[in-house]
């Protein structure tokens, strides 16, 4: 099995009023966008620090013409544009562009994710698991990794943005008879209630 593992990072452009919208009532549009920008940069740094031997690609939306993505590209970050469609469509596409090499896909809302978490997830795939997931405390997940091509049902019809995402995904994994690992549970930043946990991170 290939011991090199790619990392795909899904990110929205840090546009005020469009980024971290659920935090706007607490922070305001400009500050919410700045926080999102820091989270994206932190996630890219974590992905690179894991040194998994494969590529690190940022998948941006809604357009790579945004100055933030252009600046990252000038710094050597490999950037590609997310396709249209719901989150499941966009995730599946980003994963498919790396497969059949093992690949981890992450978002940018999990400041507690470390290079060690990524290495542990990659190790699960290298050692033979079909999939690896890091669940989030709110019922979603902050990482999914695949060893080979994913069946469309893994992402189709999942109630994205709800507390049922992880359980719905587990049901699909069982139906597909995938062997998977869940090395850790983490938390992500979605609502004003999550902001207190950012103290000491330097993000706010």
C-alpha positions as CSV (number, residue, x, y, z in Angstrom):
1,X,0.0,0.0,0.0
2,X,1.2,3.5,-0.8
3,X,2.5,5.1,2.4
4,X,2.1,8.7,1.0
5,X,-1.2,10.3,1.9
6,X,-2.6,13.5,0.4
7,X,-4.5,16.2,2.3
8,X,-7.4,18.2,0.8
9,X,-8.5,21.3,2.6
10,X,-11.9,22.7,1.9
11,X,-12.2,26.5,2.4
12,X,-14.5,29.4,1.8
13,X,-13.0,32.8,0.9
14,X,-12.9,35.1,4.0
15,X,-15.4,37.6,2.6
16,X,-17.2,39.7,5.3
17,X,-20.8,38.7,5.4
18,X,-20.1,35.3,3.7
19,X,-17.7,33.6,6.1
20,X,-18.5,32.2,9.5
21,X,-22.0,33.8,9.2
22,X,-23.3,32.2,12.5
23,X,-20.6,34.1,14.4
24,X,-21.5,37.5,12.9
25,X,-24.1,38.3,15.7
26,X,-21.2,37.9,18.3
27,X,-18.2,39.3,16.3
28,X,-19.5,41.3,13.4
29,X,-19.0,40.5,9.8
30,X,-15.4,41.9,9.5
31,X,-14.1,40.1,12.6
32,X,-15.8,36.8,11.7
33,X,-14.1,37.0,8.3
34,X,-10.8,37.7,9.9
35,X,-11.2,34.7,12.2
36,X,-12.1,32.5,9.3
37,X,-8.9,33.7,7.5
38,X,-6.8,32.7,10.5
39,X,-8.5,29.3,10.7
40,X,-7.8,28.6,7.0
41,X,-4.1,29.5,7.4
42,X,-3.9,27.4,10.6
43,X,-5.4,24.4,8.9
44,X,-3.0,24.6,6.0
45,X,-0.1,24.9,8.4
46,X,-1.3,21.8,10.2
47,X,-1.7,19.8,7.0
48,X,1.9,20.7,5.9
49,X,3.3,20.1,9.4
50,X,1.9,16.5,9.3
51,X,4.4,15.6,6.6
52,X,2.4,12.8,5.1
53,X,4.4,12.5,1.9
54,X,1.6,13.5,-0.4
55,X,0.2,16.7,-1.7
56,X,-1.6,19.4,0.3
57,X,-4.3,21.1,-1.8
58,X,-6.6,23.9,-0.8
59,X,-10.1,23.6,-2.5
60,X,-11.5,27.1,-2.5
61,X,-15.0,28.5,-3.0
62,X,-16.7,30.5,-4.5
63,X,-13.9,31.5,-6.8
64,X,-10.1,31.3,-6.8
65,X,-10.1,34.9,-8.1
66,X,-10.5,36.1,-4.5
67,X,-7.4,37.9,-3.4
68,X,-6.9,35.6,-0.4
69,X,-6.6,32.5,-2.7
70,X,-4.4,34.4,-5.1
71,X,-2.1,35.4,-2.3
72,X,-1.9,31.8,-1.1
73,X,-1.1,30.6,-4.7
74,X,1.8,33.1,-4.9
75,X,3.2,31.6,-1.7
76,X,3.2,28.2,-3.3
77,X,0.0,26.8,-2.0
78,X,-1.7,24.5,-4.5
79,X,-5.2,25.8,-5.0
80,X,-8.1,24.4,-6.9
81,X,-11.7,25.5,-7.2
82,X,-14.6,23.6,-5.6
83,X,-17.3,22.5,-8.0
84,X,-20.9,23.6,-7.7
85,X,-23.2,21.4,-5.6
86,X,-23.9,20.6,-2.0
87,X,-21.2,19.9,0.5
88,X,-21.4,16.2,-0.3
89,X,-20.8,16.7,-4.0
90,X,-17.8,19.1,-3.3
91,X,-16.3,16.7,-0.7
92,X,-16.6,13.7,-3.0
93,X,-15.0,15.6,-5.9
94,X,-12.0,16.8,-3.9
95,X,-11.4,13.2,-2.6
96,X,-11.8,11.7,-6.0
97,X,-9.0,14.0,-7.4
98,X,-6.5,12.3,-5.1
99,X,-7.7,8.7,-5.2
100,X,-6.5,6.0,-5.6
101,X,-3.8,7.4,-3.4
102,X,-5.1,7.5,0.3
103,X,-6.4,11.0,1.1
104,X,-7.6,13.0,4.1
105,X,-10.1,15.7,3.7
106,X,-10.5,18.5,6.3
107,X,-12.3,21.7,6.7
108,X,-11.0,24.8,8.5
109,X,-13.2,25.0,11.6
110,X,-11.3,22.8,14.0
111,X,-8.5,24.7,15.7
112,X,-7.8,21.8,18.0
113,X,-6.7,19.5,15.1
114,X,-3.0,18.9,15.2
115,X,-0.4,17.3,12.9
116,X,-0.5,14.3,15.2
117,X,-4.3,13.9,14.5
118,X,-3.6,13.9,10.8
119,X,-0.7,11.4,11.2
120,X,-2.9,9.0,13.2
121,X,-5.7,9.3,10.6
122,X,-3.2,8.6,7.8
123,X,-1.8,5.6,9.7
124,X,-5.3,4.1,9.9
125,X,-5.5,4.1,6.1
126,X,-1.9,2.9,5.5
127,X,-2.6,0.0,7.9
128,X,-5.6,-1.1,5.8
129,X,-8.8,0.7,7.0
130,X,-11.1,1.7,4.2
131,X,-12.0,5.0,5.9
132,X,-11.1,7.1,8.8
133,X,-13.2,9.8,10.5
134,X,-12.7,12.3,13.3
135,X,-16.1,13.0,14.7
136,X,-17.0,16.5,16.0
137,X,-18.7,17.0,19.4
138,X,-21.7,18.6,17.7
139,X,-22.6,15.4,15.7
140,X,-20.7,16.2,12.5
141,X,-17.1,15.4,11.7
142,X,-14.0,17.4,11.1
143,X,-12.0,14.9,8.9
144,X,-12.8,12.1,6.6
145,X,-10.2,9.9,4.9
146,X,-10.5,7.2,2.3
147,X,-8.1,4.5,1.1
148,X,-9.8,4.0,-2.3
149,X,-12.7,5.2,-4.4
150,X,-15.8,6.1,-2.4
151,X,-19.3,4.9,-3.2
152,X,-21.6,7.9,-3.9
153,X,-24.0,6.9,-1.2
154,X,-21.3,7.8,1.4
155,X,-22.1,11.5,0.7
156,X,-25.5,11.5,-1.0
157,X,-28.4,12.6,1.1
158,X,-26.5,13.3,4.3
159,X,-28.2,16.0,6.4
160,X,-25.3,18.4,6.3
161,X,-25.1,21.1,8.9
162,X,-27.1,19.0,11.5
163,X,-26.2,16.9,14.5
164,X,-27.1,13.8,12.5
165,X,-24.2,13.9,10.1
166,X,-21.9,11.5,11.9
167,X,-24.5,8.9,12.6
168,X,-25.8,9.1,9.1
169,X,-22.3,8.5,7.8
170,X,-21.7,5.6,10.2
171,X,-24.9,4.0,8.8
172,X,-23.6,4.3,5.3
173,X,-20.2,2.9,6.2
174,X,-21.9,-0.1,7.7
175,X,-24.1,-0.6,4.6
176,X,-21.0,-0.4,2.4
177,X,-19.2,-2.8,4.8
178,X,-16.3,-0.5,5.1
179,X,-13.8,-1.0,8.0
180,X,-13.2,2.4,9.5
181,X,-11.4,4.0,12.4
182,X,-12.3,7.0,14.6
183,X,-9.0,7.9,16.4
184,X,-10.3,11.0,18.2
185,X,-13.2,13.3,18.7
186,X,-12.6,17.0,18.4
187,X,-14.7,20.3,18.5
188,X,-15.2,22.9,15.9
189,X,-16.0,26.6,15.8
190,X,-19.5,27.2,14.4
191,X,-21.6,29.3,16.9
192,X,-21.0,32.1,19.4
193,X,-21.0,29.4,22.2
194,X,-17.8,28.0,20.7
195,X,-15.9,31.2,21.0
196,X,-14.9,30.9,24.6
197,X,-12.9,27.8,23.8
198,X,-10.7,29.9,21.5
199,X,-9.1,31.8,24.3
200,X,-5.4,31.2,24.4
201,X,-5.2,30.0,20.8
202,X,-4.3,33.4,19.4
203,X,-7.1,33.3,16.9
204,X,-9.3,35.9,18.5
